[in-house]
C-alpha cells in the first residue's frame, strides 16, 4: 500500500516518480525541439526585421529620445561661464551615448534577455535557473523539462561551478542578491514616476519660450493636466493607440536630427571637435568641483537606457539594434551637437535650450511633436513599471494587486490600477512640488544610475554562470562599466540634497514593502513545509480517511508542490467530513517568462486508488496571467481525467504505481484521449516512460504493448468506473478550500520584527487581493480555513 502513496519526507524529490510523456504520430524529441524553437528568437526576413525596427522606435526609444529637451539646462543650471565648457560637456555626452546605450546595452546587455524578456527580474530568473538561489525552494526536477526552461551546464571544476556553489552555500548571499534585484526594481518604479514628470514638464516649458511673460505656474498646471490625462487613459491600454507611437517618435528623431544639422551649419561647425576625448580631460580638469557635479546633468543624456532593456519583450534583439544604430544614435548625436553649436553663440539661452534653437518657422509644429513624444516616452516607462510589478508579484516579492490584460494580441500589455493611481499621485506631487527641471533631473539621474549599477552586478553573474565567459572578458566588461557608472554616481551624490533624495525615499518605501511581503511569504511557505502531514498518517486512516465522505470534489489550495498540507489535517480534525474526491491544488510560479498551456498542469495520485486523492500542480511564468473565466477549473479537470486514462493504460508497464503527468503533448493528442472514452491503446498513442531522478530499467515497448493489450479489458473497466465516479462527484458540486494563514510575531521577538509582521505585513495582507478573487472562485463554493502561526 505504501508503494502507492506519495513519499512526503524531505527527500521526496528523489523518489521513484514516473513521468508519462505522451505523443501522437511523432517522436517526443522532434516535438520538444519544435516547441522549444517556438519560444526562442526566430529568424526574420530583412523586410520584417526593418518593420519591427520601425515599430520598436515607439516602444523602446521614446524615453531616450526626449533627453535633448532637458540635458544642457541640467548640466549648466547656473549658466554657461565658458563656451569651451559646452564643447567639453558635448564630448562627455558623445562618449556616454557610445559606451552605455550603444556598446553596453544594445550589443551586450540585450543579449542577456530571458527568451526575449528584459529587465532586472528577467536577469534574476536566468540566474535562478542556473543556480539554486531562489529563496522559495518550490521547484521540482520536472520543471526543468519545460520547453521554456532553457539553461546551460558546466564542468564541476570550472569557475562557473565554483561561483554557483559559492552563491548556494549561504542563505545570506541569496538574500543579498534578492535585495540587489529589489533595489533595481524599486528604482525602475521611481523612473515610472520621474520620467513623465520631467518629460512632460520640459515639453510644456516650450510655451514660455514663445510667450516669456507667462508665469511658471501656468507651465506646471499644463504639465499636471497632461499627466492626469495620461494616467487616466491607462486602462484603455496602448493597443488602440500604439500604432501611432512609432510614427510620432520617428518624426521626432528626424526633426531633432535635422534641426541639429541645421544649427551646426548655421552657428558653429567647430563643435565637431568634441569627438576628440581630449576635451573631456580639459573640461574636468578646468572646472573643478562644479564641472564634476555637472556630470549629473550629462547623465540625463543616457536616461531611458534602462527602459530600453525593460521594454525589450515585443521585439527581437536585431530589430532593436538596427533601430538604434541607424536612427536613434545618429539623430541624438546631431541634436546634441546642434544645441551645443547654438549655445556657444547664445550662452544666455541655456534654459529651454532646445526650444530656443528651433527655427521660428517650424517652432509650433516641433512643440506639438515634442509634447507627443514626451507622452509616448512617459507611456513606455509606465508600461515598463506595470510589467516589472507583475514580475515581482509572480516571484512573491509584491502584494497581490489587480492585473488587467489590455490587449488580445500582446501578452505583455497590462494595466495595474492600484499602481497606476499611486504613480499619478506621486508624479503630480513631484511636478508641482519642485516646479523646475533641475531638481527633478537630479532625482531622475540618481534613479537611473543606481539601476545601471544593479544591471552591471547582475550581468557579471550572467557572464559567469550563463554565458561562461573567460574571466578576462568579465573583468573588461566590469571595469569599463563601473568606471563610467561609478563616476556618474559620485557626481549624483553631490546632488542628493538638491532633489536626488526623492528616488531614494520612494525606493526605500517600496523596498520595505516588497521585502516584508517576501519575508512573510517565505515564512508562510516554511510553516507549510515543516507542518505538512506524513503519508503514514493518511494511509492509517483507511480509504474513508476515518471520515464521512460526502458527494462532491474538494479542491484544497496549498503552496506545497509535494506533501499533504497542514490545512487538510486542521480541517478534518475540526470537521470530520470530507468530499468523495480530494484534489490538492498548488499554483506556483517558475523562473521562466511563460509556461505553455499544454505543459501547465502536473497531476499525480496520492495514496491508493480507493482514497480518491490527487495532486495538481499548476505552473505559471512571470508573464502569464490568470484570466477571469472558468478555464482554470475546466483545464484542471481535463488534466485529471487525462491522467486517469493514462494511468489505466500504463497498468502493468512498470513496478511502480506512482505516476506524474506533465503536459508535453500536442493539443490533438490531449483531445483524442479526452474524447475516446478510455478506449485508447498503445497503437493510438506512443508512451515514453522515464524516471525523474535516475535511469531505471523499463520494459521494452513491445513487451509493454503486449502487457497493456492482455490487461486491456480489466483496466478499461476500472478506468470507466473511476471516470464515471469523478464525473458524478463533479456534478454533485465543487468546493474550493483555501487556507487563511495568519502570521504573528512571537512574544519574545524583537520590536522591529513585531512592527514588520504584526503591523506592516498584516496591513498588506488585509488590503491585497484574496486568492479566491484571483482564481475567480464563486463565494458560494468557497470555504476558508483559518490557522495562526508564529515567527
N, C-alpha and C positions, 0 to 999 in steps of 0.2 A: 504493500500500500504506500509505503513511504517513497517508493521509486516514482510514483505518480505525482507526488507532492512537489511543491516548489521549495527549494532549499533557501532558507532565509537567514543564514548565518553571514558573517562579514565577507566570506569568500564566495558569495553567491554567483559572482560573475565567472567563477572558474568551474561551475557545474557542467553537467553533460547536457547542455541545452541544444536541441537540434533546430536547424533553420531549414524551412521548406521554401525553396525558390522555384516558383512555377512559371513555365513559359509555354507559349503556343506557337507551333510551326518553326520557331527559330531558336538558335542556341542562346544560352544565357549570356555568354561573353560578348556575342555580337550586339545584343540589345543593350547590355550595360554600357558598351562602348558608344553606341549611338545616343543613349540618354545622356551620358557624360558630355558628349560633344554639344548637345543642346544647350548646356549650361556653361560652356566655355566660350571664349570670344570667337566669333565666327569670322570667316573670310568674306570680305565685302568687295564688290566691284568698285572700280575707280569712281564711277558716276555716283553710286550710292554713298561712297565714302565722302565725296565732296558735298553731297546734300546733307549728310549727317554733320559734317564740319560746319556748314552754314547754320544748321539748327542749334548746334552747341553754343554758338555765339550768344544767343538769348538766355540760355540757362546757366552756362558756366562762367562767362566772362563779363557779365553786367557789372559786378562789383569792382573788378579790376579796372574796367574801362572808365568808370566815373571818378577815379582818383585824381585826374588832372583838374577837377573842379576846386580842390582844396589843398593840394600838396605845397605849392610855393607860399601860400599865406601861412600855413602852419610851420613851414621851415623858417620864415622870417616874420614872426608876429610883431616884432619891434621895428620893422622896416629894414631896407637894404642899405648898409653902410658903405659897401664897396662893390662895384659892378663885378669884380673878379670873384666875389663870393657866389654870384649867380652861376658862373662857369663851374666852380668847384662843386656846388650843390647839384648842378646838372650832371656832372661826371659821376657823382655818387648815385644819382638816380639811374643812369645808364647801366652801371655795373651791378647795381642791386637788382634791376629787372633781368639782367643777363644771368646772374648767379642763382637767384632764388626761384622766380617763376619758371624761367626757361630751362636752366640746367637741372636744378634740384627737383622741382615739382613735375614739370611737363615730361621730362625724359627719364626721371628716376622714380620719384615717389608714386606717380600714376601707374607705374608697372607693378606696384605692390598692392594692387586692388584685390578685393576678395570676390572673384568671379564678376568683376565689373563694378563692385560696390566700393566707395571710398569713404574716408573719414576715420577718426580715431578708433571707433568701435569696430570698424572693418579690419583695421590692423590688429586690434586686440583679439578678434575672432580668429584671424590667421594664426596668431601665436598660440591661442588655446588649442588649436588642432595639432600643433606641432610639439606642445609641451603640456603637461598636466598642471596648469596654473589657474584653472577655473576654480573660484572659491566655493562654488556649489557643485560638489562632485556627483552629479546625477547622470553622467554619461555611461553608455554601455558599449561594448565592443561592436554590437550590431549597428550602432550609429555610424561607424566608420565605413560601412558598406554603402552608404548613401551615394548617389551619383554626384551630388554637390559637395561631398565631404572629401575634398582633394587635399592631400598633404604629401610631403616628400619624406624619404627615410635617409638616415645617415649612419656611417660606421660608428660603432660604440666608442672607439678611441679618438674620434675626430673632435675638433674644437667645438663643433655644434653640439655633439653629445655631452661634452663636459659642461657647456653653458646650460643645456637643458637640465642636467642633473643639479647644477648649482641653483637654478631657479626653483626646481621642485623640492629641494631639500628642506626649506623652511617656509612656514606659513607667512612669516613676516615679509618675505620677498614677494610672495604672491599678492599680499595686501598692498605693498608699496607700489607694485606695478598697476594694480587696480586703481589706487588713489591717483597715480600719474595720469591714467586714462580719464578718470573722472574730472581731474583738473582741466585737461584739454577739452573735455565735453562742456564743462561749465563756461569756459572761455568762448567756445563756439556759440553758446546761448547768449553770452554777452555781446558777441558780434551781431546776433539777431536783433538786439536792442539798439546798438550803436550805429550799425550800417544804415538803417532807414533814417535815423536822426541826422547824421552828418551829410548823407547823400541828398536828402530832400531839402534840408536847411541850406546847403550850399547851392542847390539848383534854384531854390526860391530867392536866394540872395541876389540873383541877376536882376531882380526888379529894381534894386537900389542903384544899379549902375546907370540905367536909363532915366531913373527918377530919383536923384540924390536926396531930395527933400523928404522922402518917405522915412518914417520912423522905423527903427529896427524892430520894434514890437509888431508892426504890420507884417514884416517878413516872417517872424515867429508864428503869428496867427495863421498865415497862409500855409506854412510848413505843417502846423498842427492839423489844419483842416485836411490837407493831403494825406497825412498819416492816418487820421481817423478813417477816411475813405478807404485807404489801402487795407487796413486791418479789418474793416467791416466787410470787405469783399472777399475775404479769405475763404469763407465757407462755400463759395462757388467753385473754388479750385482754379488751377491755371490751365486746365484742359481747354476751356472755351476761348480763352484769350491768348493761350500760349503760342499760337501760330503768329501772333503779332510781335512777339519778343525778338525773334531773330532779325526781321527786317529793321526794327527800331534800333537795335544795338549795332547792326551792320552800318546803317545810315549814320549813327553816332560816331563810329570809328572812322568812317570815310570823311566825315565833317571835321573831326579834330585833327586827323592826319592832314587833310587838305589845308585847313587854317594854319597848321604848324608850318607846312612847307611855304605857304604864302608869307608868313611872318619872318621866316628865316631869310627869304629873298628880299623882303621889304625893309627889315630893320638891321640885322647884323648876322651875316653868314659865318662870322668868326667863332660863333658859339660851337661850331662843329669840332673845334679843338678839344672840347670836353671829352671826346672819345679817348683821349690820352689819359691814363690813370695818374699821371704826374700831378694833375690839378686836384686830385683827391688829397694827396700828401700836402700840397700847398694850402689847401683850404683848412685842413685840420690843424696844421702847424701854425697858421697865421692867426686864427681866431680864438684859440684857447678854449675855455670852458663854454663860451657862447656858441661857437661853431660845433662843439661836441654835442651839446644839448639839442642843437638844431637837427641832429640825426633823427630825433623823434618825429619831426615833420617829414623828413625824407623817407622814413619808414612807411609812411602812408602811401607811397607810390607802389608798394607791393601788397597792400591790403587787398583782400579778395582772392589771394593765392590759396589760402586755406579753404575758402568756399569752392574754389576750382576743384579741389580734391574731394570735398564732401558731396558736390553735385555731379560726380562722375557717372552715376549709376545708369543713365539712359543712353550713353554714347560710348562707342569703342575708343580705346586709348588713341588709336591712329587718327581718328577724326578730331579729337581734342588737340593733338599735336599739330595737325595741319592748320587748324583754325588759329592757333597761337602764333605759329611761325610765319604764316602767310598774311594774316590780317592784323591780329592784336599787337604783336611785338613791334612791327614797323610803324603802325599808326600811333602807338603810345610814344615811341621814340621821337617821331615827328612832332607830336603835340607838345612834349616837354621841351624839345629844342626850340620850337616856335615861341612858346611862352618865355623861355629864357632870353631869346633874342629881343622880344618886346620889352622885358623888364630891364635889360641893360640900357635901353634908351628911355624907359619910363619907370624908373625905380620907385616912384611915389605911388604907383598903381598896384602894389603887391596885394592889397586887399581886393578880392574878386579879380585876380589877375587874368583868369581865363576869360571872363566876360569882357574885360577891358580890351583884350587882344583880338576880339572878334570884329571883322569889318562891319561898319554901320549898316551896309545894305542887306546883310543877312542876319542881323542881330536877333530879331524876334523869332524867325524860324529855328535858329540854333537854340534859343532859350526854350522853345517848346519841346524840341528833340531832347535837350538836356534834362528837362523835367521828366519826360517819358523814360529816358534812360535811367534816371535816378530811381524811378518807381520800379522798373524792371530789376535793377540791382538789388533793391530792397526786397522784392518778391523772391528772388533767388536765395537770398540769405535767410528769409523767413521759412521758406520751404526746406532748406538745409537744417534749420533748427527743429522743425517738426520731425524730419527724418531721424535726426540723432536722438531726439526724445523717445521716438518709437524704438530705436535700437537699445537705448538704455532701459526702457521698460521691459523689453523682451529678455534682457540679461539680468533682470531682478535688481536693477540699480535706480529705479524711479517708481514712485507711487503709481498705481493703476489709474490712468486717465482715459477719457473717451477719445478714440481714434476713428476718424471718419474717412472713408475712401472716397475721393472726389472724382476719380476717373475710371471709366471702364476699360480704357486702353492701356494705361500705365499703372503698374503696381505701386510705384514709389510715390505717387501723388496723393498725399494725405493731408488731413486737417485736424488739428488738436485744439478744440475750442477753448479749454481752460488755459492752455499755454498761450494761445493767440491773444486773449484779453490781458493776461499778465504782461506779455511783451508790449502790447499797445500802451498800457498804463505807464510802464517803466520808460518806454520810448518817448512818450509825451512829456513825462517828468524830466527826462534828460534834456530834451529840446527846449522846453520852457524854463528849466532851471538854469542852464548855462547860457543860453541865448547867443552864443558865438561859437564859431567853428573851432577856434583854437583849443579850448578846454575839452570839447567833445573829441577833437583829433587826438589829444593826449590820451584820453581814455581808450579810444579806438586802437591806437598804436600799442598800448600796453597789452590789450587782449590778444591782438594778432601775434605779437612776438612770443607770447607765452605758448600759444597754440603751435607755433612753428618749432619751439624748443621741445615740446612734448612729441611732436611728429618726428623730430630728429632722434630722440631717445628710442622711440618705438621702431624706427627704421633701422637702428643699429641691431636690434634683436632680429628684425625681419631678415636683414642681410646675413646674419649668422645662422639662424635656425631654418629659414625658409629657402633663401637663395644659396646658402652655403658658400658665400664669397670668401675669397682669400683675405686674411687679416689685414694685408696692406691696403686693399681696396676699402675695407671697413674704416680703417684709420684715416684714409684720404678723404672719404665722404664725411666722416665725423669732424675732422679738423676743419675742412672748408666751411661746413655748415655752422659749426659753433663759432668760428671766427666772425662770421657775418652776424649771426643772431645774438651772440653774447655782446657784441659791440652795440647793436641796437638796444638790447635790453639794458645795458649800463646807462645809455642815454635816457631811456624811459624812466629810470629810477629817479632822475633829477626832476621829473615832471609828475611824480606821484601826488604832490600837494597842489598841482595845477589841473586837476581833472583825472589824473591817472589812477586815483583811488576808486573811481566808480566801478570799473570792471572787477577790481579786486573784491569790493564789497558784494557785488552781485554774484560773482563766482563763489565767494565764501558761503553765502546764503544757500545757493543751490548745492554746493559741495556737502554742507552739513545735512541738508535734506536727503540727498542721494546716498550718502554714506550711512546715515542712521537707518534709512529704509533697507539698504542692502544688509546691514548688520542684523536687523530684525528678521529679514528673510532667511539669512544663513542660520540664525539661532532656531528659527521655527523648523527648518529642514533637519538640523541636528537633533532636535527633540523628536521629530518623526522617526529618524533613523534609530535612535537609541531606545525608543519605546515601542518599536514595532513588535507585533505578536509572533511568537515562534510557530512554525508549521506543525510541530508536535502537538501543541495545544489545540490547533484547529482540527487535526486528524483525530485527536482524542475525543472530540465532541460527537463524532459519528456523522453519517450522511445528513441528519436533520440539524446538525450543529447544536444539538441539545435545546432546540428552539421550536417554536411554531413557524413553519414555512408557509407564508401566505402567498396567494397567487400574485404574480407581477414580477417586474425586473427592478432591482435596486442598483443604481449607478452610484458607487461610492467614490467620490473625488478625493484624490490624495496627491501629495507631491513626491511620493516614493515610486521609483520605477521598478522596484522589486520588494518583496515582503508584504505582509498584511499590516496595514496601518493601525495605530493605537485607537483611532477614532472608531474602528469597527468593534473592537472589544469593549470600548467605552459605551457604544450604542447598545450592543446586545446584553451587556451587563445590566443596564438600566431599563431596557425594554426587551424582554425575552421573546422577540419575534423578528423574523427577517424574511425577505422575499424569496420566492422559489428559485430565482436566478440572481446571483450577485456578480456584478462586474466592477472591479476596481479600476477606475479611470485615472490615469496620470497624464496631465498635459505638461510637456516640458519643451523648453527652447534650447536649441543646439547652436553652437558657434558656427553656423552656416547662414548664408543670406536667405535661402529658401529651401524647403523640403518639398519635392514634387508630390502632387496629390496621390499618385499611385504608390508612393512609398511612405505615406504619412502614418499609417496605423500598424502597430505591432500587437498581435493577440497571442495569449498564452493561457493554458488551463492551469488552475490551481487545485491540487488535490485530485482525488478520483472523480470519474465522470458523474457518479451519483451525488456528488456535492454540488454540482452545477455552479461552480465558481470560476470566474475568468479574470484575466487582467488585460486591459487595453491601454497601450501607451500611444498617445497622440503627439507626434513630433512636429515642431514648427521651427522655421528660421527667423532671424530677427527682422526680416522684411515682410513676413507673412502676416495676414490679418484674419481675425475671426469675423466672419460675416454674420450679420443678424438674420439668420434664417434657420431652417431645420436641417441643413446639410450635415452639420456635425453629428447629430444623433443618427441620422439616416446612414451616413457612411460608417459610423461606429458599428451599427448592427449589420450592415453589409459585410464588413470585415469579420465580424463574429461568426456569421453564417458560413462565410467562405472558409474560415478556419476549421469549423466543424466538418465540412465536406472534405477538406484536405486531410484532416486528421484521420477520418474514416478510411480514406483511400490509402493512407500510409500504414494502416494496421498490419502488423507482421513484418514490415520492412526493416525494422530496427528493434533492438532490445531495450529501447528507452521510450517511454510513453510521454515524455516531457517535451512539448513542442513549442515552437515560436513561429509565428507567421510574420514575415515582413514583405512589404508590398512591392517587390521588384517584378511586377508583372504588367503586361500591357492591359489596356482597358478592355480589349477584346477577350483576353483570357479570363479576366475578372467577370465580365458579363456572361461568358459561356458557363463558368462554374456556378454563377448565381441563378442561371435560368434553366439548368439542365436537371433540376430536382434531384440532384445527388446521384445521377446515373453515369457520371464520368468514369472512365477507366484510364489506365496508363496509355492506351492508344490515343486518347484525346489530348493528353497533356504530358509534357516532359517534366519530370520531377527531379530536382537535384538536391541531394541531402549533403549537408556539410556541418561539421561541428563548429561551434563558435570559437572555442579557445584552442583546440588541438586537432590534429588529424587522427580520425578514428576510422578503422576499417568499416566499410559499408558494403552490403551485399551488392552483387553485380546487377545492372539494370534488368538483365534477362530474368535472373532469379527473383528480383523484386516484382517484375511484371507477373510472373507465374504465381507468386505468393498472393498478390492482390487479386488475381483472377480467381484463384481457388477459394479465397475467403470473401469473394465479392458479395454473394447474396446476404450472408450474415452481417457484414459491415454496413451494407446499404440499408438493411432493415433497421439496424441500430441507429444509423445516421438519420434516416427518415423519422424515426421515433423522436430523436433529440431535436431535430429541426421543428417538428410539429409541436413539441413541448415548448421550445423557445418562442415560436410564433404565438402560441396560446398565452404564454406569460406576457409577451409584448402587448397582446390585445387586452389583457387584464389591466395593464397600466404600467407606466414607467415612473419611478420616483428618483429624484436626484438628491443624494445625501451628501451634504457638504460640511466640512469641519469649520467651525468658527473658533479658531485658536486665539486665546487672549494671552499676550506676553506681558509679564510683570517682572520688575527688578526685585531681587531678593532684599530682605530687610537689611542685611549686613552689607549690601552693595555700596560703592562709593557714590557720592552725591551726583557726579556728572553722569554716571550710568543711570541713576534713577530719573534724572531730568530727560536723558535721551530716550529711555524706554517708556517710562510711565507717562510722559507728557508729549514729547515730540513724536515718537513712533505711534503712540496711541491716537494722537490727533490726526496724523497722516492716514492711519487705518480707518478712522472714522469718516474722513472726507473723501477718500478714494473710492473708486467703483468696486462693487462686490463682484466676485467671480460669477455669481448667478446672472448678473446683468451682462457680463462679457460673453457668456455662453448662451444667452437668451433663454434661460430656464424659466418656464412659467411659474408663477407664485404658487399655484395650486398643486404643482408637482415638486415643490422644493421642501426639503427637510434639513434644517441647520442643527448640527450637533456641537454644542459648546464645550470647551475644555480650557483650562488655565494651566500655564506652566511658568516657572520662574527661572530667570537667568542671572 
